[in-house]
């Protein structure tokens, strides 16, 4: 199990515990927003930092 921390630019988006780690370039959906994995960095123990590029929110 991996503790995965998702970031967009410098903002923390989501933390999750997962069995697998997404790879660079993978499509991902977080909090109802689609995006792509930009980079993956491994930290201490089972902590993985993932930089994502999410689609812009459309204001109505």
Buried (B, 14 or more C-beta within 10 A) or exposed (E): EBBBBBBBEEEEBEEEEEEEBBEEEEEBEBEEBEBBBEEBEEEEEEEBBBBBEBEEEEEE
